[in-house]
Amino acid sequence: MSIIPNLWFLTNSVTTSLPAGQPPKQRSLHASIVVGDCLYIFGGYDGSSRVNDFYKFSFKVSPPLVIDMWSCWGRPETDGDGTDGEGTIRREMVKAEPGPVLKRMDFKMSWGAGETELVMVMAWTGADEWSYTDKIYIFAGYDGNNRVNDFWQYDTEHESWQMVDAALGNPPTPRHSHSGVEYDGSMYIFAGYDGNYRSDFHRYNFPQRKWSIVPVKGSVPKARYRTSAVAYKNRMLVVGGHDGAKHLNDFYQFNFDSLEWSLVETTGQVPPPSPRDSHSAVICGDSMYLFGGSTGSARNDLYAFSFETEQWLEVRPTPGASQKANVPCPRFCHTCDVYNNSLYVFGGYDGQQRLNDFWQFKLATEVNIDIPSSSLVSDLRDFLNDAKLSDVTFIVEGKAVYAHKLLCMRCSYFRAMFDGQMREAQQKTITINNVSHRVFLALLEPGGPEAKLTPRVGDVSGSGRVGVTGEGGVRPEIESFCPLTGCPLPFFAVDV
């Protein structure tokens, strides 16, 4: 099925390909990450308890006819005899080494290849070398009883969990509802709730295995939780959240080079998203997309912020003539990820029930075209004194000058000549007196006369009209400038 840009599609609906396997059950406050051609979802709250199950959705699997597939990728539960269980996926059993024991929600998940909130790490192998394998990281959260600040790593290649060895520094306090991004080999954790609303900013350096507080300056955002954070080039962008008293829609950026916070200045007529928390934000191309959230009630609006124009735009579905616009229901505490120029939204809470619907929004492809500089003047110059396609010939000093009435009609004099009752209107050959052949060609040349003529106010041959002085003492009178080429199209006075 062809997916139409700027239109929502329910990916686990019979209207599109039905994903195989068992999808995650309804939940909110989970986390998700795209790694390669797969989407991973971990944990959350199902309405009655916190969970620590771990799912993978494959965008590309074998056989080719199976386009989409869900699989439970394991954090294996502990069986009654104390042994590790195994997660089940379609047609095979996939083992995962023991992972995070604490079931949790409102935690930070990160990975490997430059997408928002993702981490490409250099994992220490125990020898004097680095291994660039894709790993998923989970930091802190809430287990239903306590806020935690444990730090876990999942190796997508070897399908195993292990605790991250933070050898140096002090980690952030146990918290939930924080946000963070990866930049230049480090993971950055911002804000959250640890019993108080926070605005602290922490860095974990993967090569050094060290936590540190980022020494920031500038206009620091106020304390908050459930904000969004994305990384774009050398900046981290933070939008909204809740400060314990009200929803926010302030828009901050942190410059990783200068270590400075500042408000983002926006332009344009479209107002920013309304104050909210528990929304999602992702980067695709040179835009940030913000979806849903809670303003006191659930939302399902979609906004784009262009880094090139520094403008907000509300993105509305554009269905085809035979299709009805269909959008996800309002929600918050959901996840949103980017894959192959599409947004993928999973689950969340609509204010009454937890969800496990799975939506795709195909973004309109941005076509970047290098527009060459205008060749109009040079193209028109090629027609000058060219008999090909010429429909009028001027005789100047006994020499033929091939021209085109269409271009000459831009001048009021020639327009009167060709479009009126003058006899020249019917002539194919017209003699022009009292002007040199060289100057006539120069004046007809697109882009030429400006460099060859110097304006001079004065009487032209007693006519009382304004003229210009040309090379060789020629004073052609300027009737009008050609709107097409910008050059004058003249009626000539005298040759002195």
C-alpha positions in Angstrom: 0.0 0.0 0.0 1.3 3.5 -0.9 1.5 5.7 2.1 0.4 9.3 1.4 2.6 12.1 3.0 1.1 14.2 5.8 -1.5 11.6 6.7 -1.9 9.4 9.8 -2.1 5.6 9.4 -2.9 3.1 12.0 -0.2 0.5 11.5 -1.9 -2.2 13.4 -5.2 -1.7 11.5 -6.7 -3.9 8.8 -6.5 -0.8 6.5 -2.7 -1.4 6.2 -0.5 -4.4 6.7 -1.2 -6.1 10.0 1.9 -6.5 12.1 2.6 -10.1 13.0 3.4 -11.2 16.6 1.9 -10.0 19.9 2.1 -6.2 20.4 2.8 -4.8 23.9 -0.3 -4.4 26.1 -1.8 -1.1 26.8 0.6 1.3 28.7 1.8 4.8 29.3 5.0 6.2 30.7 7.1 3.7 28.7 10.2 4.5 26.6 11.0 3.6 23.0 14.0 3.8 20.7 14.7 3.1 17.0 17.8 1.0 16.5 18.6 0.2 12.9 15.4 -1.2 11.4 13.8 -2.0 14.7 11.8 -0.1 17.3 12.3 -1.1 21.0 9.8 -0.5 23.7 10.5 -1.0 27.4 8.5 -0.8 30.6 5.7 1.7 31.6 2.5 1.5 33.5 -0.5 -0.6 32.4 -3.1 1.0 34.7 -2.6 -1.4 37.5 1.1 -2.1 37.8 4.6 -1.1 36.5 6.1 -3.4 34.0 9.6 -4.3 32.8 8.8 -6.2 29.6 10.9 -5.4 26.5 9.5 -5.5 23.0 10.9 -5.1 19.5 9.1 -4.1 16.4 10.8 -4.9 13.2 10.2 -2.7 10.2 12.0 -5.2 7.9 12.1 -8.9 8.6 12.2 -12.2 6.7 10.3 -13.5 4.9 9.8 -10.4 2.8 6.0 -10.8 2.8 5.9 -10.1 6.5 6.5 -6.4 6.5 6.0 -5.5 10.2 6.5 -7.8 13.2 6.2 -7.5 17.0 8.3 -9.7 19.2 8.9 -9.9 22.9 12.6 -9.4 23.1 12.9 -10.2 26.8 13.7 -8.8 29.9 13.1 -12.4 31.0 11.0 -12.8 34.1 12.3 -15.0 36.9 10.6 -18.4 36.9 9.5 -20.0 40.2 12.6 -22.0 40.4 14.7 -18.9 40.2 16.0 -19.5 36.7 15.8 -17.0 33.9 12.8 -17.2 31.5 12.9 -16.5 27.9 11.0 -14.0 25.7 9.0 -15.4 22.8 8.9 -14.0 19.3 7.3 -15.2 16.1 8.6 -18.6 15.1 11.5 -18.8 17.5 12.6 -18.3 21.1 15.0 -15.4 21.7 17.1 -15.4 24.8 18.0 -12.2 26.6 20.4 -12.2 29.5 18.9 -10.9 32.8 18.0 -7.2 32.6 16.6 -4.5 34.9 14.8 -6.3 37.7 12.8 -3.3 38.8 9.6 -2.7 36.9 9.4 1.0 36.2 7.9 4.0 34.5 9.0 7.5 33.7 12.6 6.7 33.0 15.2 7.7 30.4 16.1 5.5 27.5 18.8 6.1 25.0 20.7 4.5 22.1 23.2 4.5 19.4 23.1 6.5 16.1 22.4 10.2 16.5 18.6 10.2 16.7 17.0 12.2 19.4 17.6 10.8 22.9 19.9 8.1 21.4 23.5 7.2 22.2 26.2 5.9 20.0 28.7 4.7 22.5 32.2 3.3 22.4 31.9 0.4 24.7 35.0 -0.7 26.6 36.0 -4.2 25.8 38.5 -4.7 28.6 41.4 -4.4 26.2 43.1 -1.3 24.8 40.5 -0.9 22.1 37.0 0.4 21.5 34.0 -1.5 20.2 31.3 0.5 18.3 28.4 -1.8 18.9 24.8 -0.5 19.2 23.6 -0.4 22.8 20.4 0.9 24.5 20.7 2.7 27.8 18.0 3.0 30.5 18.5 5.5 33.4 16.4 6.0 36.6 12.6 6.1 36.9 9.9 5.0 39.3 9.2 1.4 40.3 5.8 2.1 42.1 7.4 2.5 45.5 10.6 4.3 45.0 12.4 6.6 42.6 15.6 4.9 41.3 18.8 6.0 39.6 20.2 2.7 38.4 21.8 2.6 35.0 21.3 -0.3 32.5 22.8 -1.2 29.2 21.3 -3.5 26.6 23.5 -4.9 23.8 21.4 -5.3 20.7 24.0 -7.4 19.0 24.5 -10.0 21.8 20.9 -9.5 23.3 22.1 -9.1 26.8 21.6 -6.7 29.7 24.1 -5.4 32.2 24.5 -2.7 34.7 26.6 0.3 33.6 29.8 0.7 35.6 29.9 4.4 36.4 33.3 4.3 38.0 33.7 8.1 38.7 31.6 11.0 39.8 28.2 11.2 41.4 25.1 10.3 39.4 21.9 12.3 39.4 19.6 11.8 42.4 17.0 9.1 42.1 14.2 10.6 39.9 11.6 10.1 37.3 10.1 12.2 34.5 13.5 13.5 33.5 14.7 14.0 29.9 18.0 13.8 28.1 20.0 13.5 24.9 23.2 12.1 23.6 25.9 14.4 22.2 29.5 13.7 21.3 30.0 10.5 23.3 28.2 11.6 26.4 24.6 11.3 27.7 23.0 14.4 29.2 20.2 14.2 31.8 18.1 17.3 32.5 15.4 18.1 35.1 12.9 15.6 36.5 11.4 15.0 39.9 13.3 13.6 42.9 10.9 14.8 45.6 11.4 18.3 44.2 11.2 19.6 40.7 14.6 19.9 39.3 16.5 21.9 36.7 19.9 20.3 37.3 22.0 19.2 34.3 24.2 16.1 34.4 26.6 14.5 32.0 27.7 10.9 31.7 30.9 10.5 29.7 31.0 7.0 28.2 34.7 6.7 27.5 35.6 8.0 30.9 32.7 6.2 32.7 32.2 9.4 34.7 29.2 11.4 35.9 29.6 15.2 36.3 27.4 18.2 36.7 27.5 20.5 33.6 28.8 23.9 34.6 26.1 25.9 32.8 25.7 29.7 32.3 23.1 31.9 30.7 19.4 31.9 31.2 18.8 28.6 32.9 15.3 27.1 32.5 13.2 26.9 35.7 12.7 23.5 37.5 10.3 21.2 35.8 9.5 17.6 34.9 8.0 15.8 31.9 9.6 18.2 29.5 10.9 17.2 26.1 14.6 17.3 25.0 16.1 16.8 21.6 19.6 17.3 20.2 20.1 19.2 16.9 23.6 19.8 15.7 25.5 21.4 18.7 22.3 22.3 20.6 19.8 20.7 23.0 16.3 22.0 22.7 13.8 21.9 25.6 10.1 22.6 25.3 7.5 22.9 28.0 6.9 20.6 30.9 5.3 21.3 34.3 6.9 23.2 37.2 4.6 21.9 39.9 2.2 24.8 39.6 1.4 25.1 35.9 2.1 23.8 32.5 4.8 25.5 30.5 5.5 26.2 26.8 8.8 28.1 27.1 11.4 27.1 24.5 15.1 26.9 25.5 18.3 25.8 23.9 21.6 24.7 25.4 24.8 25.2 23.4 27.2 22.3 24.0 30.1 24.4 22.8 29.6 27.5 25.0 27.8 25.6 27.8 25.2 28.3 27.7 21.4 28.3 28.0 19.2 30.8 26.1 15.6 31.3 25.1 14.9 30.4 21.4 13.8 33.4 19.5 11.0 32.4 17.0 9.5 34.3 14.1 6.4 33.9 12.0 2.7 34.3 12.6 1.9 30.8 14.0 1.9 30.8 17.8 3.9 28.1 19.6 2.2 25.0 21.0 0.1 25.7 24.1 1.6 25.0 27.5 1.8 21.3 28.2 3.7 18.4 29.6 4.1 14.7 28.8 4.4 15.4 25.1 6.9 13.9 22.7 9.5 15.7 20.5 11.7 14.3 17.8 14.1 15.6 15.1 13.7 14.8 11.4 15.8 16.7 8.9 16.0 20.3 9.9 12.8 20.3 11.9 11.6 19.4 15.3 8.2 17.7 15.6 6.1 17.9 18.7 3.1 15.7 19.3 0.3 15.5 21.9 0.8 16.0 25.6 -1.4 17.2 28.4 -2.6 20.8 28.9 -4.9 19.6 31.7 -6.5 17.5 29.1 -5.0 15.2 26.5 -3.9 16.7 23.1 -3.3 15.2 19.6 -2.0 18.3 17.8 1.2 18.0 15.8 3.6 21.0 15.4 6.8 21.4 13.5 9.6 23.9 14.3 11.9 24.7 11.4 15.4 25.5 12.4 16.0 27.2 9.0 13.1 29.7 9.3 12.9 29.6 13.1 9.1 29.3 12.8 6.4 27.1 14.3 3.9 25.4 12.0 0.9 23.4 13.0 1.0 20.2 10.8 -2.5 19.1 9.7 -3.3 15.9 7.9 -3.8 16.3 4.1 -6.0 13.3 3.0 -6.4 12.5 -0.7 -9.7 12.9 -2.5 -10.9 9.4 -1.6 -9.5 9.3 1.9 -10.8 10.7 5.1 -8.4 12.4 7.6 -7.8 10.0 10.4 -5.8 11.0 13.5 -4.7 9.4 16.7 -6.9 10.1 19.7 -5.6 12.8 22.2 -3.0 11.3 24.5 0.0 12.0 26.7 2.8 9.9 28.2 3.2 8.2 24.9 6.3 7.7 22.7 7.2 9.0 19.3 10.1 7.9 17.1 11.4 8.6 13.6 12.0 6.0 11.0 12.4 6.4 7.2 10.9 9.9 7.2 7.8 8.8 9.2 6.8 9.5 12.8 5.7 6.4 14.8 3.5 7.0 17.9 2.8 4.2 20.3 0.5 3.9 23.3 0.0 6.5 26.0 -3.0 7.6 28.1 -6.0 9.5 26.8 -7.3 10.5 30.2 -9.5 7.5 30.7 -7.6 4.4 29.5 -4.1 3.3 28.5 -3.5 2.7 24.9 -1.5 0.3 22.7 -2.4 1.6 19.2 0.4 2.2 16.8 0.3 5.1 14.4 2.5 6.2 11.5 2.6 9.8 10.1 4.4 9.9 6.8 6.2 13.3 6.5 6.1 15.1 3.2 9.4 14.7 1.5 11.4 17.9 1.5 12.9 18.3 -1.9 16.0 20.5 -1.9 16.6 21.9 -5.4 19.7 23.9 -6.3 18.2 26.8 -8.3 20.8 28.0 -10.8 21.4 31.7 -11.3 19.2 33.3 -13.9 20.3 32.9 -17.5 17.6 35.1 -19.0 19.9 38.0 -20.0 22.5 35.7 -21.7 19.7 33.7 -23.4 18.1 36.9 -24.8 21.6 38.1 -25.9 21.8 35.0 -28.1 18.8 36.3 -30.0 20.4 39.6 -30.7 21.0 40.1 -34.5 20.2 36.5 -35.2 18.1 35.8 -38.3 16.7 32.7 -36.8 13.1 33.3 -35.6 13.5 37.0 -36.3 10.3 38.7 -37.4 11.5 42.2 -38.2 14.8 43.6 -39.7 16.1 47.0 -39.1 18.5 48.6 -41.6 21.0 50.8 -39.8 23.8 52.4 -41.8 23.0 50.0 -44.6 23.5 47.0 -42.4 20.7 44.5 -41.3 19.9 44.1 -37.6 17.7 41.2 -37.0 15.2 41.7 -34.1 12.0 40.4 -32.5 8.8 42.4 -32.3 7.9 40.7 -29.0 11.0 42.2 -27.2 10.7 45.5 -29.0 7.0 45.9 -27.9 8.3 46.5 -24.4 9.2 50.0 -25.6 6.2 52.4 -26.0 7.7 53.8 -29.2 8.0 50.4 -30.9 4.7 49.3 -29.4 3.0 52.3 -31.1 4.9 51.5 -34.3 3.9 47.9 -34.5 0.5 48.0 -32.9 -0.8 51.2 -34.4 -1.6 52.7 -37.8 2.0 53.5 -38.8 3.1 52.0 -42.1 6.0 50.3 -40.3 3.5 48.0 -38.7 3.1 46.1 -42.0 6.8 46.2 -43.0 9.2 43.4 -42.5 12.2 45.7 -43.1 12.4 49.1 -41.4 15.1 51.7 -42.0 16.5 53.6 -38.9 18.3 56.8 -39.7 20.5 59.1 -37.7 22.1 56.5 -35.4 25.2 54.3 -35.9 25.0 50.6 -36.3 27.3 50.0 -33.4 25.3 52.1 -30.9 22.0 50.6 -32.1 23.3 47.1 -31.4 24.6 48.2 -28.0 21.3 49.6 -27.1 19.4 46.5 -28.1 21.8 44.2 -26.3 20.2 42.9 -23.0 22.2 44.1 -20.0 24.5 46.2 -22.2 23.4 49.8 -22.3 23.8 50.3 -18.5 27.5 50.0 -18.9 27.8 52.0 -22.1 25.6 55.1 -21.4 25.8 57.8 -18.9 22.6 59.8 -18.1 22.7 63.5 -18.9 19.7 65.8 -18.4 19.4 68.1 -21.4 17.8 69.0 -24.6 18.1 66.4 -27.4 18.2 68.0 -30.8 15.9 70.8 -29.7 13.1 68.3 -28.8 12.9 69.5 -25.2 13.2 65.8 -24.1 15.7 64.2 -21.7 18.5 62.3 -23.3 21.7 60.4 -22.5 25.2 60.7 -23.9 26.7 57.6 -25.3 30.1 56.5 -26.7 31.2 58.6 -29.6 29.0 61.6 -28.7 25.8 59.8 -29.7 22.8 61.0 -27.8 19.9 58.5 -28.1 16.7 59.5 -26.4 15.4 57.0 -23.8 11.7 56.4 -24.2 11.3 53.4 -21.8 13.2 50.6 -20.0 12.4 47.1 -20.9 10.7 45.5 -17.9 12.0 42.1 -19.0 15.7 42.7 -19.4 16.1 46.0 -17.5 17.7 47.7 -20.6 16.4 50.7 -22.4 14.6 50.3 -25.7 15.1 53.6 -27.5 13.8 56.0 -30.1 17.0 57.6 -31.5 17.6 61.3 -31.9 20.7 62.6 -33.6 24.2 61.4 -34.3 26.7 64.2 -33.6 
